[in-house]
Amino acid sequence: MHMKSLFTLLILLLVTNSSCSQVETLLPDKKKKVDRLFERWNKSNSPGMAIGIISKGKMIYAKGYGLASLEHSITNSSKTVFNIASNSKQFTAACIAILQSKGKLNVNQTLKNFFPDFSDYAKDITIKHLLHHTSGIRDFSQITYLSGLRPDDYYNDNDILSWINNQKSLNFPPGEQFLYSNSNYWLLGKIVEKVTKMSLADFAHKEIFEPLQMVNTRFIDNNSIIINNRASGYSSIRSGGFRNIISTLEHTGNGGVYTSVQDLDKWVNAYFNKTILNDAFWKLMTTKGTLKNEKTIDYAWGLEIQKYKGLNIIEHGGRVPGYLSEIIRFPDQNFSVIVLTNVSNTNATQLGYQIADIFLKDQFKEVDFIIPKDPNFIKLPNQVLKQYQGTYWNAKDGYSRELMVKNDTLHYMRSSRNTNKLVPVSKNKFKMINTPPEMNVYVEFSKNDMMSFIENGKTVASFNKYTLAIYDDKELQNYTGIYYSEEIDTKYEIKQNKNNLQLFINGRRSVFLQPIMTNVFNSPMALFLFKGNNKNINDFTVSTPRVKNIVFKRIQ
């Protein structure tokens, strides 16, 4: 070998070895920072989570924190199997993508093609609308509590089918808006079953999980199935400790996948190596939806395509009682984060991004996410702060917020237990304190008593200040009675309880209704909009963030 070539080779080896040793030196420090994020759950008497950090096809850190089973003192690990909730949607979408690639269906086919007995609205809704959450179909998971079911109550596919088919109207005309709805992906799962004559669980196993050797991953459509290494789901209780959350539900499509960090490592890397699932498949999976007005939305095929601190990301989160999950890919960096938890009182999404902050800090593009690290806070006298105190109404989405001055500070109140401090940066603009790391939130007031809610420089909600309606006992009595909804086959009784109205659902005591404006009452469950004057109330509509205008008519 020529001496110059040999010298060059030696230099390259030295640089490579130096680079590797530098990475090895840095990695333990980063691992310690990650461990500190999870130390509050890493106890012998607490449920917790499992995480995976993947770089360039290699799992560089995988670890479990806390217990998978409090009853049996079994610790969480990368092999522990968790319910990943809505992260299941990407696997349902993957089944649709595979069927389209095989010519078995077309995403422009309508719901009516697969459900000919559905209401007329089905003829205007396509598979594509379902994939991108632009169908307008109400979310059955929110209908469950509107119909009086509690989180641990059982319902089956026939109930879901009935709730969807009995809808007299949609949240909006198909294609006009994006609104996340679990009904969309439950229907996609049923479409897979109709096309393949197989269960969604069996088809996904054959086409995805088995080829990728995801041996501990499955859609669970039978709650009697034994799931090896399963983590029990828990929720904290106010008096201390935890309660075990046991679900008997068996529906799939919108959720239902149980898997581990080790298996998800294979799924995450399938995007980067594109061998078993090819490039055409992943192009479909990452194709964003488009509205009728040609506006592109971030939601693709069970995945959200966004940016985080200037970097492209492909991500999705999941939440059901007892479990949360987050899967984030950074495609340009070939870097991914997985967080799976078996405890409700945590935030898997926030923790996932905090891990990314540790490993990708030097690659963030500040020009794309200009966030002042130390805004110039000012001090405003109480008499100025009290000008903003009061109640504010969001007419678009139908909910209210209260602002209150406490201890010389303005507070933004979603409820008595869910508040954030607002610190002034000018006379009419305030920064919200203690938001997630990736979220920069300001509240701004205008002269006409309007309040704007601004996230990362974009106004996402507008509110008008209003005065709470006050009803006397006689006026409240006009709203009492028994009402029935044909759409969800549910009976509501409204009774007067001292100076309040209280709701009973199918005879079961439920929430109090708080007066907002004339004929408008709010509650922790939903918004109630009564029709008519307060002496002749015959019907009302009930709305939640994902279910609009369920009609109830007076029957007594």
N, C-alpha and C positions, 0 to 999 in steps of 0.2 A: 504494500500500500504506500502511496506517495506520502512523504512526511507532512506535507501541508494538509492533506486529507485526514491523516491520523490526528494531527493537532486539532483540526476542526471538530472531529468526532469526540475527542477528549473534552473539549470545551463544552460541546452540547450535552455530554453525559454529566459533566459537573453542574451545568445550569439546571438540567432536569432533576438531578438528585437534590440540588439546593432548593428548587421549587417544591419538590415533594416533601422534603423535610420541613420546609416552611409551613406547608399546608398541615402536616402532621402536628407541628408545634401549635398552630393556630386553632386546630379543631378541638382539642380538649378544652380550651378556654371558651369556645362557643358552646360546647356541650354543657359546661357548667352554667352558662347564662340561660340555656334552655331549661336545665333542671330547676333553676331558681323560679322560672315561670310557673312550674308545676308543684313546687314544694308544699303548698298548702293542702294539696290532695294526696301527697305521697306519705300516707300514714297507715298505721296498722288497723285503724278503726274507721276508715273512710273509703267510699268508692272513689274512682278516679278516671283514668284514661290511658290510652296507648297512643304513641306518636310514631311517625316515620318521616325521615328526611332523606330525600333521594336526589342525588346529583350525578348527572351524566350516566344514568343507567345503574348506579350503584347506591344501595342503601347505606348512607354514611352514618346514620344514627337511628336506632329503633329502641324504644324503651316503654315500659309500662309503669304507671304510677297508681298507688292505692290498690284497692281490692276489686276483683271481679265478682267476688261473693263475700259479703259480710258474714253470712251464716257459716261458711266453711273456711273462711280466712284464706281464700285463693287469690293470689296477686294477679294484677293485670300484666300482660306482656304483648309482644308483637304478634303472638299466636292467638290471643284472646279474640273471640268472635262477638261483635257488637251489631246491634240494629243500626243501620246507617240512615234510616228514615228517607227523607227526600233526595238524598244522594242516590237512591235507587232509580230515580227518574232517568239518569243517563243510560242505565242498562235497558230500561224499557225503550228508550229512543234508539239504542243500538240495535234492538230486535227489529224495529221498524226500518232502520237503515239497511239491515241485512236483507229483509224481505223486499225492499225496493230494488236493491242491487240484483236480486234474483228474479225480478220481474213479477213477483207475487202480488204486489200492490203498488199503488201510485199515491203520493202524498196529496195529489189534487182530488182524490176521491172524497166523496162527502160522507158524513156520518149516516145519512139515509141509506147509502149503499150497504152498510153493515147492520144497521138497526132500522129496518123498514117500518116498524111499528112506532117509531119515535114521533114526537110532535113535529109540526111543520118546520120549526126552526132548524131541524137537523139537516134539511136539504141545502142550507147555506153555509154549513160548517164543514171545513175540510180537515183531513189529517194534519195538514200544515198548520191550520189554526190551533189544533190541539197541541202540537209540538211546541209552538211558540207562546202558548197561553194568550192567544188573541181571539178565542172562540166566543167569549162572553158567557160561557156556562158557569152557573153558580158553583161555589166550592162546597162539595158534600161534607167535608170535615167540619165546616162551620155550621152547616145545617144540622149536624148531629146535636149540638148543644141548643140550637134554636128549637129542636123538636123534643127537648127535655132529657136527652141522654147525658149521662155523666161520663167522665173519661174512662172509667173501668166498666161501663156497660157494653154489652155485646150487640153488634149489628153485622149483617152479612151482605154479600153481593146483591142479593135481591132487594134489600132495603136501599142500597146505593142506586141501583137501577131505577127503582121507583121514584126516588127523590129527583133524579136527573130528568126522567121522562115526564114527570108531572109538572115541570116548570111551565108556567104560562107565558113567561117572558124571560129574556136574557138580561145580564147586567148591562150589555151594550150590543149593538149590531156587530156581527163577526167581522174581524179585521180592523175595527176602528180604534181599539185600545189594547194595551197590554195589561192584564190583571191575572196574577198567579192564581191558579185554581187546581186543586188536587183531582177534581173531576176529569180534567183533560187527560191526565196520565193513567188514571184508572180505566178510562175508555180506550186509550191506546193499548193497554194490556189486554182488554177484551177483544180488540181488533186483531191482535197477534193470535189469540186463541181461535178466533173465527177463521182466519186465513190458514193457519197451520194445522188445525184440528188437534193441537197439543195444548197443554197448560203453558202459561207464560213461564212458569218455573222450569218445566222440562225443555222448552225451546231455548231459553237463555242458557241452561246448563249445556245443551248439545252444541250450540253455536258460539258461545262466548266463554263460559267458565271452564268447560272441559278443554277446549283447544289452548287456553291460556294457563292451564294447570292451576286454576284457582280452586283448589280441592276443598276448601272450607267455606265456599261462597254459594249461597242459594237464595232464591225467592222463597220465602216461607208462606205457603198457602194452606197449611194445615198446622194448627197450633199444638197438635200432639206429637209432632216430629221431634226427635231427639237431636239437639244441636250441640255437638261436641265443643268444649271450651267456651261455652256461652257466658258472657258477663250478664249478671242480673242488673236490671235498671232500678235506680233509686232517685228519691227526691228528699231534700232536707225538710225537717219539720221545725216549727217555731220554738218548740220546747227543747230542742236539741236532738241530735241524732238524725236518723234517716228512716224513711219508709220504703218498703219494697213495692215497686209498681209492676203488676203482673197483667199483661194484656192477653186477651183471648181472641183478638181480631185476626182475620185470615185474608184480608183483601191485599192485592198486589197491584203493581203498575205505578201507582203514585209513591209507593214505599214497599216495604216488605223484604228487602235484601238484608241478610246477615252475612258479615264478612270480617276479615282481620286485616291488620296492617300488612302482614306478609303477603296476603293475596292481593290487596290493593296496590302493592308495589308492582305486581305483574300487569295490572290494568293501567296504571299510570305510565309505565314504560312501553306499553303497547302503542301509545300515542307517538312516542319518540322513535321506536324502531320500525314501526309500520310493516311488520312481516306477516303475522297471522291476520291482523286487521289492516287492510292496505290503505294507501294514501287517499283513494276515492272515498272510502268509508269515513275517514277522519275529516275530509273536506265537508261531507254532509253533516257530520256531528257538530262541526264548528261554524255552520252557516247560520248567520243571524236572521231573525225574523224581520219582516217588513210590513208596516201597516198600510191601509188603503191610501193614505196620503203620501205614501212612498218614504215615510220616515223609518229609518232602521232602528231596531231595538237591540238591547244587549243579549237577549235570551236566544240561544241557539237550540240544539237538540238535547234537552236535559242538562245543558251546560250554559253558564254565563260567560260571555266574552267581553272583558273589560280591561281597564288599566289600573295598576296600583303603583303610585309614586313614579309614574312615567313608564313603567314596564308592562308589557302585555301579559295578561293572565287568562287562564281558563279555569273556572272554579264553580263550585256549588256547595251549599250547606244543607244540613238536615236536622230536623228536630221532631221528636215524639216524646211523650212522657217517659222519663228515665234515661233517654239517650240523646246525644247531639253528635254531629259529625261535620267535618270540613275537609274538602280535598281541593288543593290549589296547585295548578301547574303554571310555571313560568316558561313558556315554550322557547323563547329566545335564549334563555339561560340553561335550558335542559335541567331545571330544578323544580322539585315538587315537595309539598308538605301535606301530610295526612294527620288529622287529629280526630280520634274517636273517643267518646266519653260515655260512661254509664252513670252519670249524675246530672240532674236537671239544672242545678243552680250554678251553671258555669257558662262560658261563651266560647265554643269551639272555634268559631270564625275569628274572633279577636285573637285568640291564642295562636291560631295558624298564621295570621299576619305578623304577630310579634316574633314568631320563629323566623319568618322571612326577613324581618327587619334585622335580625342578628346576622344572618348569612349573606344577605344581598345589599347591605347598607351602602357599600362602595359603588354599587351599580345603579342606584336610583338616580333618576334624571330630574333634578330639582326644577328645571325650567318648566316641566309639565305639571308640577303640583305645588306651586308657590304657596307656602304656608308660613306666615310669620311665626317664628319660634317664640319670640317674646313681644307680643303686642303691647303697645303703650296704654296700659290701663290708667283710667282716671277715677277720681272720686266725685260722686254726685251726691248732693244733699238729699235727705229722705223725702222732702216735699217734691223733688223732681222725680224720684223713683216711684212715688205713689201716684203720679200721673199715669203710669203704665199699668198699675195694679188693676185687676179686674178679670172678666171672662171674655174669651175670644172664640169666634165660631169659624170653622172651615166649611164653607158652603159646598165646595166641590166634593169632599169626601164625607161630610156629615159628622163631624166630631168637634168637641170643644176642648179648650185648654184654659187653665187658670194661672194668672200671674199674681204673686203675693210677695210683699216685702216682709222679710223676717231677718232680725239681727242686722239691720242696715244693708241688706242685700236683697236684690230682686231674684225670685225663684220661679222657674218654669215648671209647672205642675201638671203631669199627666194623671196622677192620682196622689193620694196622701203619702204613698210609699215610693213613688217614682218621680223624683224631682231632680232638677239640675240648677246650680247657681248660674246667674247671668251677671257678668262683670263688665262695666261700661268701658268702651274704647272711645266713645264720643257721647254727646248728649242724647242721641237717639239710636245708638248702635251698641249691642252688647255681645260679648263672646260667651258661649256656653262652656262651662267647666266640666271636667271629668267625662268627656266623650271618648269613644274608641280611638286608638292611636291614629288610625288612618282617616278619621273624620274631623273636619274643621267646621264648626257650626257657629253661625252668628244669627242673632235676632235683631231685626231693624224695624223701627216704628216710623210711620209717616203722619202728617198732620191730620189726616182724615180718619184717625183711629184705626188704621190698618197695621197689621203686624206681618212681616215677611220672615219666613224661616229659610235660612240660606245654608246649604251644605256644599263645602268645597267650591265656593264662588257661584253656585247655581241656586236660584230660588226654587224650592221644591214644594212650598206650601204657603198659602196666603190666608190670613184671618181678619175678620172684622170684629171690633169690640162691640159687645152688646150688654144689655141689662137683663139679668135673670128674671124670668116671669114668676109672679107670685100668685098662687091660687088660694082662695078660701075653701073651707070644708065643703060648702055647697057646690062650688065649681068643680072640685075634685070628684064629687059624687057622680057627675055627668059622664066621667070616663070609666066608671066601674061597670062590670058586666062580664059576660062570657063570649069569647070570639073564637072563630075556627078558621084554620087555613087548609084549604083543599090541597094546596101544592105540597105541603109537608105532613098532611094528615095529623094535625096537632091542635089541641084545644088550649087556649090561654084564658085564664080568669084574672081579672084585675079587681083587686079589693082595696078599700081605703084602710090605711093603718095610721091612725092619728092624723098627722099633717102630711102624710105621704101616700103614694100609690104603691102597692106591692103586687108583683106578678106571681101567679101560680101556673105551672105548666103541667097539663094532664093531672091536676090535683096536687102536684108536688110544689112546695114552697120554693120560690126562686128569688129574683133580685128586686130591689126597690127601683122605682122610676123617678128620676130627678127632673123637675121642670126646667126647660131651657128657654124656650120662647113659646108663643101662643101655639098650642097643639103639638109642640115638639118636646119630647121627653127623652132623656138619655139614661143609660144604665151600663154597668160593667159588661153586660152581655151584648147589647145592641142599641140602635137608635130607633125610637118609636115616633112615627109621624101620623097623627090623627087627622081625619078629614071631617069637614063640617064645622059648624059653630059649636061652642062648648055646651050647648043645650041639646044638641042633636048629633051625637057621635055614633056612627054606625059601622065604621071600619077604620083600619089603620094599616100602615105598612111597616115592616121591620127590616132594618138594614145593618149589615156588618161590613168590615172592609172588603170582604170577598163575596158577599151575598147582598144583592140590592133588591129592595122593594118586594119582599114576600108579603102577600096580601092576607089579612085577617078580616073576616066579616062578623059582625055581631049576630049571635044566635040567641042571646038571652039578656 
